[in-house]
Amino acid sequence: MTDLDVVVVGGRCAGSPLAVMLARRGLRVCVVDKSEFPSETLSTHVIQPSGVAILERHGMLDAIVAAGAVLVNRFTFVTDHARIDTGIDAYEFEAPALSMRRVTLDHLLVEAAVAAGAEVRTGTRATGLIWDGDRVAGVETAQGPLRARLVVGADGRNSTVAGLVGAPEYYVAPPGRLFAWAYFEDVREAEGRLRLGSLGDLAYVACPTDAGLYLAAVCPPMEEKDAFLSAREDNFETGLEAWPELFDLLAGAKRVGPIRVMGNWRGYFREATGPGWVLLGDAGHFKDPSPAQGMADALRHAERLADVVAAGLGGEADLDEGLRRWWRWRDEDGYEMHWFSTDIGEPGSVPLADQVICDLAEDDEATEGLLRVLNHDIPPSGLFTPRRIGRAAARVARERPGEVPAMAREIATEARKQLDRTLQRRARRRRLRV
């Protein structure tokens, strides 16, 4: 006999919001997570307005704001040749952008799932799946089995559920950078400004967050991982010094806790569903974290998945077919941003890309367009059009002729990448139509 409608493995920013949405529809939901909360995980900390709007729609936002989430109201993006500095007007979007550490946010989301009526079992590891023929029918845990009509794997990059069902990966992207980050207190920052930087071989992410702390990340090329980690403290400090704006901001501040790193990662999509199971959040798709997309993606995908699951388990639609349609939508939704994130995370000299950013900085409408790309309102191709790229190439040739050979190599490399990606995409679309 089925005891539950849904078991969600993983209770962070994908699993707990899904549990909230399903439990409020009257479904019997149990969330299991191997972690005890509060606990940390990698994050750029910024929730784009599209994700904040979902938290508000489902009654989870008030507690997050009350717990000290920082309003992100300015955006700065700096490269070797360009600087974009603009406000983020909440009235122009559905909601504001917010910054909060995952140690705080995920705990609040778990509490929201409990308040919505879901059963939540923390400190509970999923050890296997229950099968009914070729269909997943529940989860084995150290505390006993949990039978359910659907198992949702929302358990992150190293997903147990994905491994147990053998979900293959595709659109795999190698990691461009090592992410090294730390928190600081007593930072004199009057605004909730998200800073992204790409200077020389280093990339940066910096933003104030809850509890009066400030996040600063230094991201060297992955090929320098071993050298960086061999003297982590010194190299992190040297990296901060290489962006004087950020270094000056942190002058007099005190670092709180260790320098954390993420060096074992890759970008990917995973096959998202099969009989009795579906993957959500990082379990099904992960990309370069630099443009701060992960939490908003998890929330947007969870909201759409909740509608599909409720209709399928309520007998209004075929569950398996609905999940397959959701999978196809997820891939289309994430495809361009996946490669955009990969490309901006790659180290190296890119004079054409730098010039495109210079041109955006000179155009208020285009600058707002970049914010809308980051909020998933428009795809990257809607901003980075062939015409815009052509104008930038002509400007490089006219104003920086010495960089033309490097630009030619950049264009050739990009053309090869686009051809390979197009062929992969066609193959995936044929497979999904079968």
N, C-alpha and C positions, 0 to 999 in steps of 0.2 A: 504494500500500500504506500502511495506517495505521501510523505509527511509534509513537504514544503512545495511551494510553487517555484521558488528560485533560491539557489545558494550562490552567493557572491563571494568569490575568493579574492580577498584584497579590499581593504577598507579605507583607502586614501581618497584622492580627489576625483577618481572615477567611480570606485565601487560604492562609497557611502552615499554620494548624491544619487546614484541610480537606485540604491536601496530606499532612500527617502521618497523618490518619485513612485516607485512600485508599491511600497507599503501604504502610501496615501491613496492608492487606487484599490486598496483592500487585499492585495496579494500577500501571501505568507512568505516572508523573506528572512533569510539568515545570512549574516555577513561573518566570515571567518578571516582572521588575519594573524599571521605568525608573530607580529609585533605587538608590544604593549604600547599604549598611547598615554602621553605624548611621546613621539619619537621622530627623529629627523630623516630626511631623504633629500637627494639632490633636487634643486629647483632654482630657477632664476627669480623666483618669488613674486613676479608680476603676473597678475590676472588681467588679461585684456578686457575692455568694456563688454565684449560679447559674452564672456564668461561671467562677469559680475551681474549682467542682466539676468542670466539664468539662475544664479544664486538668489536674486531678489524675487524672481517669479515663483520660486519654490520655497520661500520662507527661510532661507539659510543666511541671508545677508546681514540681518540686524545683529546677530550674535558675533559675526566676524568684525563688523564695524566697532561694536562695543568692546571687543577684545584688543583694539588698537591697530587695526589695519591702516596703513598709510595711504592717503589719497595721492596718486601719481598724476600730477598736473602739468609736468613739463617733460620734454623729450629732447635729448641731445645726442647727436650721432656725429662722431669725429673720425675722419680719415687723414691720411698724410696731406691731402690737398683740399679737403672740404670740411665744412662744419654746418650741420643742420641743427638749429635751435628753435624750438617751437613749443607753444602751449598745447595741452590736451584738454579741450573744452568738453566737459561731460554733457553739455546740452547739445553738442553736435553728434553725439553717439547715444546709444540706448542707456548708457550708465557710465560712471567713471571707471578708470583703471585703478587697481589697488595693489599694494605690496604687503605680503605677510609671509613670515617663515612657515615652512611646512610643519615644524614642530608644534606650532600653534594652530594652523589652519586644519590640518588633518584631524587633530583631536576634536575640534569643534564640529567637523563633518561627521565623525563617528557619533558624537553626542546627538547630532541632528537625526541620524538614522535611528537611534534608540528612541528619541522623542516621537518619531513618525510611526513607531510600532514595529520596526524591524528588530529581530533578535540579533545581537552582536556578540561574537565570541572572539575576544582578543587573546593573544598568546596561544593561538590554536593553529597548528600547521596542517595544511592539506597534504596528506601522504599518498593519496591515490584517488582514482575515480571508480565509481560504481557503474557497471555496464549492464544493460539489458539488451543482449544481442549486440548489434553494432551501434546502439544508442547510449549516450551517457545518461545515467539516471541518478547521479548524486556524487557525493564526495566522501572519501574515507579520511578520517582525522584520528589523531592519537586519542581523542576523547570519544571516539565512536563514529559510526556512519551517519551521514545526513542525506537522505533520499530526497530528490527534487525533480520537477519536470524540466528544469533548465539550470545549467551551471554556467555562471559568468566568470570568466577569468579576468580579473582586474588587478592582477598581482604583479604588475611591473615588468621591467625589461627581462628579468630572469624568471619569467612566468612558469610556475609549476604546471598550471593547466595547459599552457601551450606546449610544454614538453611532453606531457602525458598523452595529448591527442596527436602529437607529431605534426603540429602546424608548421609548414615550411615558410621560409622567408623569401621575399622578392623585393625588387627595387632597393637592394642593399647598397648603402653608401658608407665608405670607410670613414673613420673619424678624422677630422682635420686637426683638432686641437685637444690638448689636455686642459681640463678645467680645474683651476685651483682658486679657492675662495675662502674668505674669512670674514668675521664680524668685528666691527669697531664700535666703541661707545664714545660719547662726548664729541661727535662730529658736528661742526657748525654748518648745518645745511638748512636754510630757511624754507626750501621748497621740496615738494615730493618729486624730484627730478630723476628720471631714468636716464642713465648715461650708457651708451654703447660706443666703443672705440675700436678702431683698427689702425694701428700705428706701427709701421715697420712690420716685424714678424709677430707682434703681439696683438691680441684682441682683449677687450675689457668689457665687463658688465658691472655696473655700480648703481645702487639705489638705496635710499633709506627704507627701513622696514619696521615691524612692530617691536615693542619693548625698548624703544629708544636706541635700537641698533642700526648699523649701516653695513650693507653688504658690499664687498669689493672683490671682484674676481679678476685674476690675471690668467690669460689663456695662451700659452706658447704653442708652437706647432707640435703635433704629436711626435714627430721624429726627434724632438728634443726632450721627450719625456724623461728618459733615464738621467740625462744631464741635469734637468731641472730638479728632479726628486733627490738627486745626490746631495744637494744643498738647498733644500726646500725653503727654509727661512730666508736665506740670503737672496736667492733668486726671486722670491716673491717680492721682497723689498726693492730689489733692483727693477723688477717689472713695474712696480708702482711709480718709481722715480722716472720711468720712461714716458709717463703721461703726466707732465707737470701739473696740469689742472687737477687731476685726481690726487696726486701726491700732496699738493698744497692743501686740498680740502681735508686730508687726513692728518695734517700736521697737528700735533698735540693730542690726537685721539689715541685711545688705548685699545689694543686688540683684545678681544674676548674669545678665549678658546683657541683651538688649534687651527692650522691651515688645512682645510679639507681638500681632497682631490677626487676627480673622476677621470680615470684614464683608460678604463676597459669598457668601451661602448662602440656602437656603430648605429647608423641609421637603417631602418628597415620598415617594411610592411610584413605582416604575417597573415596567412589565410585566416579569415576571421570567424568562420562558423562551420559547424557540421551538426549531425544529429544530436540534439540535446545540449549543445555547448556554443558559446560565443565568447570572443575576446574583446576587451574594452580597454581604452587608455593605452599606456605604454606596453601592455601585454600584446597588443595588436599592431601598434605603430609607434615608432620613436624616430625623432629627427634631431639634428643639431640644436642644442638648447639656446643658442645665441639670441634669436629673435623673440624669445619668451612666448612660445605658442602652446606649450604642453598642457597647462591647466585649463585654458579656455577650450582647447580641443577636447579634452576629457569631458568637460561639462557639456559642450555642444553635442558630442557624440552620445553621451549618456542620455540627454534629454530626448534625442531622436530614437535611441534604442528603447527607452522606456515606453514610448508610444507603440512600438512594434511588439514588444513583449506583452504589454497589457492586452492588445488586440488579439494576439495569438493565443495566449493562455485563457482569455475570456471567451474564446470560441468565435470571435468575430472575423478572424482571418486565419489562413494557414501559417503557423508559426515558422516552420522551416523556410518557406518561400519568403516570408517577411524578413527573416534574418539574412537571407541571401541578397535581397534587395538592399537592406541596410548596409551590407558589406560592400556592394557595388557603389552605393552612395558615399560611404566612408572613403573609398579609394579615390573617387573623383574629387571629393572634398579636400583631401589631403595631398593630392599628387603634386600640384605646382608648388605649394609651400614646402613640401619635403625637399624638393630640389633647390628651391630658393634658399632655404636654410643651409643646405649642404654647401652651396656655392659661396655664400657670404662667410661661411666658417672656414673656407680654404685659405691657408696662408699663401703668400707670394705676391709678386708685383703684378698688378692688374690696372694698367693706366686707363683702359676704356671704362671699366667699372668705376674707378675713381672719378673720371670725368662725368659720368652719368650722375653720380652723387653731387658733384659740384653744380651741375645744371639743376638738379632738384632743389638745391639750397637757394637758388636764385629765383625760384618760382613758388609763390605761396600756395597756389592750387596744387602743384605737384607735391609739395611738402605734406599737405593734408592727405594727398593720395597715398603717400608712404604710410601714414598712420592708419589709413583705411585698409591697406594691404596687411599690416600687422594685426588689425582687428578682424581680418577675414571678411571684410565687406566687399572687397574687389580682389581678383586674383593678381599675382605678380605680373602676369602678361598684360593686364589692363593698365599698368603703370609703365612698365619697362617695354614699351612698344618698339617695333623695328624703326619707326621714324625717330623716336627719341634716341635710340642707340646709334643710328646713322648720323644724327646731328652731333652727338658726342664724339664719334670717330673723326668726323671732319674737323672738329675743334681741336682734338689732340694733334692731328696732322698739321693744323695751321699754327697752333700756339706752342706745341712741345714736339717738334719734329724729331728730336733725339729719342723719343719714346715710341716712335712708329714701329721699329722692329719688335719691341716687346708687345705692342698692341696687336701686331700681325700674329704673333705666336698665341696670344690670348684668344683672338678670334678663331684661329684654327683649332685650338684645344676645345673651345666652346662648341664649335660646329661638330666635332667628333662626339662630344658628350651628348649633344642634342640628338644626333642620329642614333646613338646607342639607346638613349632613353625612349625615343619614339618607337624603336623596334621592340623594346621590352614592353612598352605600353600596349602596342597592338597585340602582342602575344598574350598578355594578361586579359585583355578584353575578349579575345577569342575564347580563352579558357573559361571565363566567367559566363559566357553565353551558352556553353555546353550544358 
